[in-house]
Amino acid sequence: MKRFYKDVTTTDEGGILLDGRPVKTPARAPLLLPNAAMAEAAAAEWRAQGEEIDPRSMSVTGLANAALDRVAANPAEFAAGLAQYGETELLCYRAEEPPELVARQAQRWDVLLDWAGTRYGVEFTRVTGIMHKPQPLSTVLRLGDAVAAANPFELAALSPIVTISGSLVIGLALLEEAILPNDAFDAAHLDELWQVEQWGEDDLALETREIRRRDFLSACRFLELA
């Protein structure tokens, strides 16, 4: 779509105005952001557009649309879907070998599981190999409660964070500001980055990972704004 506006401003209610006309979500709801910082971030995306509007460069606007159109209608159901990742928590599945990779997983992942254990009063079942083993029911329920306490904008951000990383614990650590975004992404991709160290980088794999990193970090930024 070609750019059809000149001026972009924000309202006291957190709305975005294009030449004085309010921006709406794809479902035609008013695009109202929860705070001035997020509203200004979304407005900056609209201002930065060239002759054509590129939705891929508007992550704040896109996630805000998702929060209002997809999440806000039923936050509990949306949160329950994300909470299911706690049943197959990435950080609990460890390599059998080589010893160097086993040690690196323990070094990078145990600190996150220990944090979650202390923060939420839960225990985790660590698994060697890829065969599924259930986590304690109390752990799944308490982590689910933590997700359910998030607001729709936080949930919209957690969705790509958790799905890209495969880790509910990493998502909650970011929500609680217990880990930095780039460190979180690297922790989630520890096995892949280990393989790169051993065998070198594949150009296609690198391109794919950097796209995931971009989307992951955009969601982290949105989470900070929320």
C-alpha positions in Angstrom: 0.0 0.0 0.0 1.3 3.4 -0.9 1.8 6.0 1.8 -1.3 8.2 2.0 -0.5 10.5 4.8 2.0 13.2 5.8 1.7 13.9 9.5 1.8 11.4 12.3 0.8 12.4 15.8 -0.3 10.7 19.0 -3.2 11.4 21.3 -3.4 11.6 25.1 -5.3 8.3 25.0 -2.5 6.4 23.3 -3.9 6.6 19.8 -2.1 7.3 16.5 -3.3 9.9 14.1 -2.4 10.1 10.4 -3.2 13.6 9.2 -5.6 13.8 12.1 -7.4 10.5 11.4 -7.1 7.7 13.9 -5.4 4.5 13.0 -7.5 1.3 13.5 -6.5 -2.4 13.8 -7.2 -4.8 11.0 -10.4 -5.8 12.9 -11.4 -2.0 12.8 -10.9 -1.5 16.5 -9.2 1.8 17.6 -5.5 1.3 17.9 -5.0 2.5 21.5 -1.6 1.8 23.1 -1.3 1.3 26.9 1.3 4.0 27.5 2.9 7.0 25.8 6.2 5.2 25.2 4.6 2.5 23.1 2.4 5.0 21.3 5.4 7.0 20.3 7.3 3.9 19.2 4.4 3.0 16.9 4.1 6.5 15.6 7.8 6.5 14.8 7.2 3.4 12.6 4.5 5.2 10.7 6.8 8.3 10.3 9.6 6.1 9.0 7.7 4.7 6.1 8.7 5.7 2.6 6.5 6.0 -0.5 5.1 2.5 0.2 4.1 1.1 3.6 6.1 -2.0 4.6 4.3 -3.8 7.5 7.4 -5.9 8.1 9.1 -2.8 9.4 6.3 -2.0 11.8 6.7 -4.6 14.6 5.3 -2.5 17.4 2.2 -1.7 15.4 1.8 -5.3 14.3 2.1 -6.7 17.8 -0.2 -4.1 19.2 -2.8 -5.1 16.5 -2.4 -8.7 17.7 -2.8 -7.7 21.3 -6.1 -5.9 20.6 -7.6 -8.1 17.9 -6.4 -11.6 18.9 -5.5 -11.6 22.6 -7.8 -9.1 24.3 -10.9 -10.9 23.4 -9.9 -13.9 25.5 -6.6 -13.5 27.3 -7.1 -16.6 29.5 -7.4 -18.8 26.4 -4.4 -17.2 24.7 -2.3 -17.6 27.9 -3.3 -21.2 28.3 -1.9 -21.9 24.8 1.5 -20.4 25.7 1.6 -22.2 29.0 1.6 -25.5 27.3 5.2 -24.9 26.4 6.0 -25.5 30.1 5.2 -29.2 29.5 8.0 -29.6 27.0 10.4 -26.9 28.4 13.4 -26.7 26.0 15.9 -26.1 28.9 15.1 -29.5 30.4 16.2 -31.5 27.4 19.9 -32.2 27.5 22.4 -33.8 25.2 24.0 -37.1 26.1 27.3 -36.1 24.5 29.8 -34.7 23.8 30.9 -33.7 27.3 31.7 -30.1 26.2 28.1 -29.6 25.0 26.7 -31.2 28.1 28.7 -28.9 30.2 27.7 -25.8 28.2 24.0 -26.7 28.5 24.4 -27.1 32.3 26.2 -23.8 32.5 23.8 -21.7 30.5 20.5 -23.5 31.2 20.7 -24.5 34.8 20.9 -20.8 35.9 17.6 -20.1 34.2 15.9 -23.2 35.6 17.3 -22.3 39.1 15.9 -18.8 38.7 12.5 -20.0 37.7 12.6 -22.6 40.6 13.2 -19.9 43.1 10.9 -17.3 41.6 7.9 -19.5 41.2 8.6 -22.2 43.8 8.8 -25.0 41.2 11.0 -28.0 40.4 11.9 -29.3 36.9 12.5 -32.8 35.5 15.7 -32.7 33.5 15.8 -35.2 30.6 18.8 -36.7 28.8 17.9 -37.2 25.2 14.8 -36.3 23.3 12.2 -38.7 24.8 9.4 -36.8 26.4 9.1 -36.9 30.2 6.3 -34.9 31.9 7.1 -32.0 34.2 5.6 -32.0 37.6 1.9 -30.9 37.5 2.5 -28.2 40.1 5.3 -26.8 38.0 3.1 -26.6 34.9 0.2 -25.0 36.8 2.4 -22.4 38.6 4.1 -21.4 35.4 0.7 -21.2 33.7 -0.5 -18.9 36.5 2.5 -16.6 35.8 1.6 -16.4 32.1 -2.1 -15.8 32.9 -1.1 -12.8 35.0 0.3 -11.0 32.0 -1.7 -8.3 30.2 -2.8 -8.7 26.6 0.2 -6.6 25.3 2.6 -8.7 27.3 1.0 -11.9 26.0 1.2 -10.7 22.4 5.0 -10.2 22.9 5.4 -13.5 24.7 3.9 -15.4 21.9 6.8 -15.0 19.4 9.3 -15.1 22.2 8.1 -18.5 23.5 7.5 -20.0 20.1 10.8 -18.9 18.6 12.8 -20.0 21.7 10.7 -23.1 22.5 11.1 -22.1 26.2 8.4 -20.8 28.6 11.1 -20.2 31.2 13.0 -17.9 28.8 9.8 -16.0 28.1 9.1 -15.5 31.8 12.7 -14.5 32.5 12.4 -11.8 29.9 9.0 -10.7 31.3 10.7 -10.4 34.7 13.8 -8.7 33.3 16.0 -11.5 34.6 17.9 -12.0 31.3 19.0 -9.7 28.4 17.3 -10.3 25.0 20.4 -11.3 23.0 21.5 -13.6 25.8 18.0 -15.2 25.9 18.1 -15.8 22.1 21.6 -17.3 22.3 20.6 -19.5 25.2 17.6 -20.8 23.2 19.9 -21.5 20.2 22.8 -23.0 22.2 22.8 -26.3 20.4 22.7 -24.7 17.0 25.5 -22.2 17.8 27.5 -25.1 19.2 27.2 -26.9 15.8 28.4 -23.7 14.1 31.5 -23.7 16.3 32.3 -27.3 15.4 31.5 -27.3 11.7 31.3 -23.7 10.5 28.4 -21.6 9.4 25.9 -22.5 6.7 24.8 -19.3 4.8 21.1 -20.4 4.6 21.0 -21.4 8.3 22.6 -18.1 9.3 20.1 -16.1 7.3 17.2 -18.1 8.8 18.6 -17.6 12.3 19.1 -13.9 11.9 15.5 -13.6 10.8 14.4 -15.4 13.9 16.7 -13.1 16.0 15.2 -10.0 14.4 11.7 -11.2 15.2 12.7 -12.3 18.7 14.4 -9.0 19.6 11.4 -7.0 18.2 9.1 -8.9 20.5 11.5 -8.3 23.4 11.4 -4.6 22.7 7.6 -4.7 22.6 7.6 -6.5 25.9 9.7 -3.8 27.5 7.3 -1.2 26.2 4.3 -3.1 27.5 
